[in-house]
C-alpha cells in the first residue's frame, strides 16, 4: 500500500508542479494567476489538454510550442519532476503526520519561489507572506501557540542574521551582495526548519551554487539568483530530518 501512496503523491506532485510553474512565472511578471488560462508565452495560443500533461507534454512537443515553434525551457519538466519527488519524499520521510503537511506546504512554496527567481530574479513577497502564514497556522493548530511563536522568533533571528550577512557582503564587495528576497526567505526557513537549519541552509546553498556559478553566467550577466540554491539547501535539510546536534557531529566527522 505504501508504494501506491508514493506513486499517487508523485503523480499529484507533478500536476501541482505544473501549476506552481505558472504561479511563479506570472507573479514574477505581475500577472494574474487566475486568467487567462495556460497559454504559450510567445504566441499566446491557449494550450490544449495534451499540452498540459506534466513532464510528458514537453517531450511529446519535442521541447517546442507546436503553434509557433518557440523553444520551451527544460526547467518546466524538471521542476514538475522535482515537485513529484518532493511530494513522495515528504511521505517517505514523515509518513501521514503533521510534519508531512508542513513539508508539503514548505516545498510547494519553494518550488514557486524558485520558478519566479529563475524566471525574472524576483522572489515575490506574496509567496513568502502567504507561505509563512500557512506554516504558522499549521504549527499553531498542530503544536500550540508556544511552538508557533517560538518558530516565528527563530524566523526573525534567521532574517536578521541574513540581513547582517548582506551588510557585510555589501561592504566587502562594494556592491549589493544579495537581494532583499533572499533575506526574507530566511525568515520562512527559520519559521519552518528552525534557526540552526536556516543558517546551515545558507552555507549548504553556497556550497551547491558556487561550482555552478563558476561554470555558468546567468543570462550573460554577473548576476546569479541565490534563491534557488538557498531553497535546495533548505529542502535537503528538511528531508535529512536529522536532529541538529547529530548533524553537526556528522559534519565534523567528515
Phi, psi and omega per residue, in radians:
X1 nan -0.651 -3.122
X2 -1.083 -0.602 3.120
X3 -1.087 -0.705 3.119
X4 -1.122 -0.720 3.094
X5 -1.017 -0.792 -3.118
X6 -1.090 -0.765 -3.139
X7 -1.121 -0.809 -3.140
X8 -1.069 -0.763 -3.122
X9 -1.158 -0.634 3.094
X10 -1.104 -0.794 -3.131
X11 -1.108 -0.830 3.109
X12 -1.076 -0.629 3.121
X13 -1.097 -0.724 3.120
X14 -1.141 -0.637 3.114
X15 -1.155 -0.831 3.112
X16 -1.137 -0.607 3.130
X17 -1.057 -0.647 3.082
X18 -1.091 -0.737 3.110
X19 -1.169 -0.688 -3.133
X20 -1.098 -0.613 3.067
X21 -1.039 -0.761 -3.139
X22 -1.108 -0.799 -3.123
X23 -1.063 -0.879 -3.114
X24 -1.059 -0.761 -3.115
X25 -1.163 -0.775 -3.080
X26 -1.253 -0.651 3.095
X27 -1.132 -0.616 3.125
X28 -1.089 -0.511 -3.128
X29 -1.825 0.177 3.116
X30 1.185 0.509 -3.115
X31 -1.766 2.829 3.104
X32 -1.253 2.457 3.089
X33 -1.581 -0.036 -3.102
X34 -1.695 -0.834 -3.118
X35 -2.457 2.659 -0.057
X36 -1.272 3.106 3.112
X37 -1.191 3.140 -3.120
X38 -1.039 2.328 -3.084
X39 -2.672 2.862 3.048
X40 -1.189 2.275 -3.103
X41 -1.246 -0.267 3.137
X42 -1.624 -0.991 -3.080
X43 -1.690 -0.104 3.090
X44 1.186 0.204 -3.131
X45 -1.250 2.297 3.106
X46 -1.051 2.463 -3.122
X47 -1.500 2.400 3.094
X48 -1.468 3.102 -3.075
X49 -1.035 -0.745 -3.117
X50 -1.198 -0.351 3.138
X51 -1.548 -0.037 -3.091
X52 -1.945 0.095 3.109
X53 -1.261 2.099 -3.111
X54 -0.962 2.416 3.077
X55 1.166 -1.016 -3.026
X56 -1.092 -0.703 -3.081
X57 -1.047 -0.583 3.120
X58 -1.045 -0.772 -3.094
X59 -1.390 -0.552 3.068
X60 -1.115 -0.582 3.121
X61 -1.605 0.076 3.140
X62 1.006 0.605 3.062
X63 1.261 0.359 -3.123
X64 -2.386 2.699 2.982
X65 -1.221 2.248 -3.081
X66 -1.304 -0.151 -3.115
X67 -1.677 -0.737 -3.089
X68 -2.076 -0.141 3.091
X69 1.412 0.094 3.126
X70 -1.139 2.361 3.125
X71 -1.189 2.412 3.108
X72 -1.675 2.557 -3.136
X73 -1.215 2.362 3.079
X74 -1.138 -0.287 3.136
X75 -1.095 -0.546 -3.085
X76 -1.048 -0.985 3.109
X77 -1.169 -0.547 3.125
X78 -1.098 -0.796 -3.112
X79 -1.215 -0.554 3.071
X80 -1.144 -0.783 3.073
X81 -1.086 -0.756 -3.114
X82 -1.086 -0.721 3.119
X83 -1.125 -0.733 3.090
X84 -1.050 -0.755 3.118
X85 -1.112 -0.739 -3.135
X86 -1.129 -0.694 3.097
X87 -1.094 -0.784 -3.134
X88 -1.148 -0.740 3.135
X89 -1.129 -0.575 3.119
X90 -1.031 -0.684 3.108
X91 -1.307 -0.743 -3.117
X92 -1.053 -0.721 -3.079
X93 -1.400 -0.735 -2.990
X94 -1.927 -0.248 -3.050
X95 1.149 -2.972 3.105
X96 -1.468 1.337 -3.116
X97 -2.180 3.130 3.087
X98 -1.113 -0.653 3.136
X99 -1.162 -0.469 3.078
X100 -1.081 -0.782 3.129
X101 -1.148 -0.743 3.117
X102 -1.064 -0.738 3.141
X103 -1.102 -0.744 3.138
X104 -1.081 -0.773 3.131
X105 -1.129 -0.755 -3.099
X106 -1.075 -0.919 -3.092
X107 -1.180 -0.544 3.129
X108 -1.090 -0.812 -3.138
X109 -1.233 -0.556 3.096
X110 -1.161 -0.665 3.096
X111 -1.080 -0.758 3.112
X112 -1.129 -0.695 3.139
X113 -1.133 -0.759 3.130
X114 -1.115 -0.736 3.120
X115 -1.020 -0.766 -3.135
X116 -1.184 -0.732 -3.093
X117 -1.184 -0.670 3.102
X118 -1.230 -0.707 -3.092
X119 -1.127 -0.811 -3.015
X120 -2.504 0.276 -3.131
X121 0.926 0.765 3.100
X122 -2.287 2.322 2.994
X123 -1.871 1.788 -3.046
X124 -1.081 2.340 3.094
X125 -1.056 -0.563 -3.107
X126 -1.033 -0.710 -3.114
X127 -1.172 -0.768 3.129
X128 -1.153 -0.717 -3.111
X129 -1.143 -0.894 -3.099
X130 -1.166 -0.728 3.107
X131 -1.061 -0.724 -3.136
X132 -1.160 -0.707 3.104
X133 -1.073 -0.780 -3.123
X134 -1.126 -0.756 3.124
X135 -1.121 -0.722 3.109
X136 -1.044 -0.814 -3.134
X137 -1.127 -0.680 3.108
X138 -1.114 -0.729 3.104
X139 -1.181 -0.676 -3.140
X140 -1.092 -0.870 -3.090
X141 -1.343 -0.362 -3.137
X142 -1.579 -0.705 -2.990
X143 -2.205 -0.110 3.098
X144 1.807 2.951 -3.050
X145 -1.171 -0.607 -3.128
X146 -1.098 -0.774 3.120
X147 -1.105 -0.774 -3.121
X148 -1.075 -0.759 -3.139
X149 -1.232 -0.629 3.138
X150 -1.128 -0.762 3.115
X151 -1.236 -0.544 3.051
X152 -1.104 -0.742 3.107
X153 -1.097 -0.681 3.101
X154 -1.145 -0.603 3.054
X155 -1.109 -0.698 3.103
X156 -1.116 -0.763 3.098
X157 -1.022 -0.777 -3.130
X158 -1.120 -0.695 3.122
X159 -1.037 -0.865 -3.083
X160 -1.242 -0.527 3.054
X161 -1.106 -0.801 -3.135
X162 -1.170 -0.636 3.097
X163 -1.093 -0.776 3.095
X164 -1.107 -0.647 3.105
X165 -1.136 -0.656 3.098
X166 -1.133 -0.787 3.138
X167 -1.055 -0.713 3.107
X168 -1.124 -0.767 -3.139
X169 -1.143 -0.680 3.115
X170 -1.077 -0.727 -3.122
X171 -1.248 -0.655 -3.094
X172 -1.196 -0.782 -3.062
X173 -1.686 -0.072 3.126
X174 1.036 0.569 3.048
X175 -2.861 2.977 -3.117
X176 -1.131 2.126 -3.046
X177 -1.575 -0.436 3.097
X178 -2.758 2.810 -3.109
X179 -1.496 2.877 3.125
X180 -1.126 -0.510 3.132
X181 -1.112 -0.629 3.117
X182 -1.117 -0.647 3.138
X183 -1.189 -0.787 3.119
X184 -1.143 -0.544 3.133
X185 -1.070 -0.593 -3.140
X186 -1.149 -0.534 3.048
X187 -1.077 -0.757 3.126
X188 -1.078 -0.701 3.104
X189 -1.126 -0.822 -3.125
X190 -1.100 -0.689 3.124
X191 -1.107 -0.600 -3.081
X192 -1.595 -0.842 -3.009
X193 -1.721 -0.393 -3.010
X194 1.774 2.753 -3.048
X195 -1.026 -0.833 -3.084
X196 -1.042 -0.739 -3.120
X197 -1.243 -0.602 3.093
X198 -1.058 -0.756 3.130
X199 -1.204 -0.705 3.135
X200 -1.115 -0.527 3.129
X201 -1.121 -0.510 3.104
X202 -1.099 -0.846 -3.090
X203 -1.257 -0.655 3.095
X204 -1.171 -0.729 3.092
X205 -1.103 -0.691 3.103
X206 -1.139 -0.680 3.127
X207 -1.110 -0.704 3.131
X208 -1.248 -0.730 -3.014
X209 -1.390 -0.459 -3.049
X210 -1.034 -0.919 -3.123
X211 -1.131 -0.570 3.131
X212 -1.187 -0.754 -3.130
X213 -1.166 -0.482 3.100
X214 -1.301 -0.468 -3.108
X215 -1.535 -0.573 -3.053
X216 -2.216 2.664 2.973
X217 -1.967 2.248 -3.055
X218 -1.349 2.044 -3.139
X219 0.926 0.644 3.068
X220 1.029 0.574 3.042
X221 -2.222 3.042 3.082
X222 -1.591 0.105 -3.126
X223 -1.706 2.082 -3.124
X224 -2.116 2.223 3.141
X225 -1.132 2.232 -3.115
X226 -1.554 -0.371 -3.082
X227 -0.940 -0.819 3.141
X228 -1.026 -0.628 3.138
X229 -1.277 -0.663 3.046
X230 -1.057 -0.779 -3.131
X231 -1.122 -0.678 3.106
X232 -1.075 -0.769 3.108
X233 -1.089 -0.734 -3.127
X234 -1.145 -0.709 -3.136
X235 -1.166 -0.706 3.101
X236 -1.052 -0.793 3.133
X237 -1.149 -0.631 3.104
X238 -1.047 -0.831 -3.044
X239 -1.458 -0.321 2.998
X240 -1.111 -0.657 3.057
X241 0.877 0.792 3.138
X242 -1.919 2.303 3.073
X243 -0.905 2.491 -2.966
X244 -0.997 -0.781 -3.108
X245 -1.123 -0.654 3.082
X246 -1.166 -0.651 3.125
X247 -1.144 -0.705 3.100
X248 -1.091 -0.727 3.115
X249 -1.073 -0.713 3.128
X250 -1.122 -0.729 -3.124
X251 -1.139 -0.749 -3.136
X252 -1.168 -0.551 3.090
X253 -1.181 -0.632 3.109
X254 -1.220 nan nan
